Amino acid sequence: MSGASRWVAAVLVLAAVVTACQEKLTSPADCPQLCPGGSARVLDTVVPATANRDSSFPNAADFASGGYIGRGRGVALLLSSGYAASEDRAIYRFFPRSDQVRVLDTLRSYTVDSATISVTLLARDTLVQGLRLYLYRLPSAVDSTATFATIDPLLADPNLIDSVVVPDTLRAGTVTATLQGDELGRIALTGADSTLAIGLRMTAVAPTGVRVGSVRSNTGASFTTFVTADVLPDTGTIRKQTFSRGTAFNTFVTQNPVVPVDSLLTIGGEPSSRALIRFDLPDAFLDSSTIVRATLELTPARPIIGLRGDPAFFYPKPVLGDIGAKSPVDSLLPLDTLPTFVTDTVRLDVTNIVRLWQAVRARPHSIYLQMLPEAATFARGVFYSSRSHGPDPSVPVAPRLRVTYQRAFPFENP
């Protein structure tokens, strides 16, 4: 065989070897003894809350103890007029104002020239126009024992200090009432009564509510007095002094407070309530499933009404150790926004919580629920529990988990 012939034969052999070793990357694998059989299936199951093991805290028996966050101790105060969610009045009491001012190291009397009262508007429904705030003088001893029945009659013309028109374009910010001349008599203070307290009511072209500032969020109302000190001879600008007084106490009163019922789950309200819902997922289910999605479903016993444009939030938390109302919780999960008006089932994504139950079997299958901002939102949640029944007995209303999962993939035996 010539050299050329031998060279051609070698090339042909090499090509055959390479071709024989190539993978068929564009073709399906052919390994019936190793590949899984069948096809993946995604399934749904509904797990009801453990009967008689879901609770609100505080419950009806101990609600008088004040709840988790009391009325007036949240990040805002509620103020409303004809609003379906609640009818509310706001209250501020300022720090006392001295009847003397120190000028040139000497305490001196003074004459009040003018005064301002400023209130911070935190949230409103900007689609409702014609908002006006009315400021009334209240007894300086007003405190947390105030109720709607005792405060509302005092918010009348004889006690009116001033009213403030809120621009329709103002969504949030400070509004101020300015008093001069004869108007100062409405807030006159003496040494015996050196504290100013005010109550707020509001009106608008339609029923609505607003949230106003509070001490808790450093947005409480302020009371500023501009005075001329009694200094002789006249030393010019040193005679002009200012008293600035912040809020010492604030609260609000509501005409229709939420009163928890043992057979229902109350979340939110004021004082605030929280709920603990318990489940019992079998270990066999958790061992053999991949959790695709888990949703907590709650059925409202009455409509939940929030302020349009000012959402409230549900905060579901996994429980680290179940000891009831004081159970330690994990607070690293995201919030769920609550729609403004809710009559249908509330659905909360708790996928990460159920996955935690898979990862750490020592975790109790319990979910802790609260509504934010606590004691500072118009939305109040009252839901059916495992102990209650809805209007249609055939429709389940108890809290439940709807779990979408995938079973472990079946493999063939070798």
Secondary structure as UniProt FT lines:
FT   HELIX           3..21
FT   TURN            25..26
FT   TURN            32..34
FT   STRAND          42..48
FT   TURN            51..52
FT   STRAND          55..57
FT   TURN            60..62
FT   HELIX           63..65
FT   TURN            71..72
FT   STRAND          77..81
FT   STRAND          88..94
FT   STRAND          101..103
FT   TURN            104..105
FT   STRAND          106..108
FT   STRAND          110..124
FT   TURN            126..127
FT   STRAND          132..138
FT   TURN            140..141
FT   TURN            144..145
FT   HELIX           148..151
FT   HELIX           152..154
FT   HELIX           157..159
FT   STRAND          160..165
FT   TURN            168..169
FT   STRAND          173..180
FT   HELIX           181..187
FT   STRAND          197..203
FT   STRAND          208..212
FT   HELIX           215..217
FT   STRAND          222..229
FT   HELIX           236..239
FT   STRAND          240..254
FT   TURN            262..263
FT   STRAND          264..268
FT   TURN            269..272
FT   STRAND          273..278
FT   HELIX           283..288
FT   STRAND          289..298
FT   STRAND          304..305
FT   TURN            308..309
FT   STRAND          312..319
FT   HELIX           324..326
FT   STRAND          336..338
FT   STRAND          341..342
FT   STRAND          346..349
FT   HELIX           351..359
FT   TURN            361..362
FT   STRAND          366..372
FT   TURN            374..375
FT   STRAND          380..384
FT   TURN            386..387
FT   TURN            393..394
FT   STRAND          400..407
//
